[in-house]
Amino acid sequence: MLAIGGAVVSGGGTGPLAFALAAGTAALLVGLLLLGAGADAGPGWTWVAFLGTGLWVVAGFGVVLLLPPESPESPRLLLGLPLRAGILVYGVGLAPAIVLPWVYGVVFDRETLTGEAWAELRDAASRSAEGDGSSDAGGRPPGSGPTPDGGGG
Amino acid sequence: MTLALASAQSSALPTAASPLVLGVAAVYFVGVGAIAIWASRRTRTKEDFFLAGKSIGLIALTLAAMASTFSSFTFIGGPGLLYAQGMGAMLFVLPASITNVLAAWVLAKRLRLLVEVRPILTIPDALAVRFGSRAVHGLSALGVIAGTIGYMGTQVLGLGVVMDALFGFGIPTGIWIGTLIVTLYAASGGILAGIYTDVLQGLIMAVASLLVFLFAMDVGGGMTNITTTILAADTAWTSPWGTQTPLGAASLYFLFSVGVLGQPHVMHKFFMIRDPRRLKWYPLLVTIAMIVVILLMLGVGMAAKYLTVTGGIPVADLVDSNAAAPIFLLRFTPAILAAVVFAGIAAAVMSTVDSFVNVGAAALTHDLPTVLGRPIRDELRWGRIATLALGVTSAALAHLAFESSTLIAVLGIFGYGVFAATLAPALAIGLNWRRATRAGAVASVSVGLGISVVLGVLDLFDLFVVPGGITAPAIALAGSFAALLAVSLLTSKGQLDEVAPEVRKALTM
């Protein structure tokens, strides 16, 4: 947000502002991941994976911004791509895909949704529906509950 | 992705019409028709129509999410953009590696559990449950409708272009015939038809993309040879930012990584999985599927540039960069593969359109009447009518946009931006942060919608260009996040403690 504001105020973009925006985006992504998984997991290897991914993304953008442009005379390649583009594609683009989805799958049964929790929620939903004298599909309106601004939505 | 797509679809593609292409396209459309008939027989209630009866499995969810996320951008706009602007075009798709797992951790489980404890049909419904607010429900529904019309206009125009390339009967006619096909199957079979045609479409997209990538690498003599050849001829093309500023590129990464959390046509699908415990391997599978499809953009974009450098394709043939993929397919791949990819392009656009039309119809026939205190009794029937009406409106808008390249660009940018800015912060933070308040959500949705509309209008009339090459929707998204956090911290009413116990359980377990 600061980077975007800075660019608007200054009337243009510079490398440091681009880095600030990339770093801010990475921080927001990590924050959202921690928020989403935090209630389930608490500090642990999942958090390490999130923070590591965030730092990796920030480092990737930083290195790309710092490296000099490629030259045709001595081309520097990374797995067939120009070095800086390769860092962005393989590092920022591909690397998180190798780590985070695996972590999600590995910790799912333990940290995200256990069989007991799912059964418990279904029981609570059934009790709530019985209390309303209605089924899930035709029961209380979606926004039921305290609605000071004028209704259940 | 809409940004590039928006500027991509006002001109005709090379026509592929040949007996083989027409034959493959015919088989594909017969397949879609068969699925629509099957789905229409299984669609008996509004829950069937809008939520597929909460009956889909992991593979269907994976392929449907992938297919509806990727539009014709991946097959036409993306390779064309990579050819024209260089490696910076990859910034549009790089976030795919993180967006799926982000959506899974932040929203998938929450949304699926919410639909278990409340009769939710839509994303605005979910926000209403969380915040107990008619204002949040109504404003977010307006955002969905505005975004749907904008995005649909662009997508339907793309469908017209693809239909013209397949059958050669002109873009305006293609718009109306393509829309007719999609809205008929979407109106008869609802989202169930959409999901299972998406499965077919996703399979076609994945297989075609992998094969085309291999052909592209073969034509160019491998990735290293392609890169060194291009580097010697056009160094700027190999810059990681392409023709954009670094700040502009970073703003794309921000918009497309975080903004995906507000795309209702994708998030809506989390309501539909039969057993949320099957979400376990969803991020891995959908990420792999997306990376496979992105290979086509990378391979064809690089091969097209290599071929123009080496004389394999005359530069004059690619004055319209969107011709890069069709020309590569027609000249450098076997006819049967070109035919499958052309069907895949139609599939990509149709899968996106069918998801949008369902989400838009739900906002019109469910959300707005509920907010206004006049719920519709027969939502299934009116959902079908709204689906057809949205299709006609979008086709008319696309027809109009065909005449104006400015309108096309603004529509596409507006659609993605509205979804991202109005829904992403309220959903992502609201469903996970206890201290997010009703006032914060109202502020976030209002600010997101307001900035999107203002910047859209200014853009349409060329009155303001954001400095530094920053994409305008990124500003609306950042403003929406800031509003939610600031107002929530300043207010206390409407916190999670006030919601019903079973809803709280769904949001905290």
Interface residues (C-beta under 8 A of the other chain):
Chain A: M1 A3 I4 A7 V8 S10 G11 G12 G13 T14 G15 L17 A18 F19 L21 A22 G24 T25 L28 L29 L32 L33 L35 G36 A37 G38 A39 T53 V57 F61 V64 L65 P69 E70 S71 P72 P75 L77 L79 G80 L81 P82 R84 A85 I87 L88 V89 V92 G93 L94 A95 P96 A97 L100 P101 W102 Y104 G105 F108 D109 T112 L113 G115 A117 W118 E120 L121 R122 A124 A125 R127 S128 D136 A137 G138 G139 R140 P141 P142 G143 S144 G145 P146 T147 P148 D149 G150 G151 G152 G153
Chain B: T45 E47 M87 M90 L91 V93 L94 P95 A96 S97 I98 N100 V101 L102 A104 W105 V106 L107 K109 R110 L113 E116 V117 R118 P119 I120 L121 P124 D125 A126 A128 V129 F131 G132 S133 R134 A135 V136 H137 G138 G222 M223 T224 I226 T227 T228 L231 A232 T235 T238 S239 P240 T245 P246 L247 G248 A249 A250 S251 Y253 F254 S257 V258 L261 D275 P276 R277 L279 K280 W281 P283 L284 T287 I288 I291 L298 T370 V371 G373 P375 A428 I429 N432 W433 R438 V442 V466 P467 G468 G469 I470 A474 I475 A478 G479 F481 A482 K493 G494 E498 V499 A500 P501 E502 V503 K505 A506 T508 M509
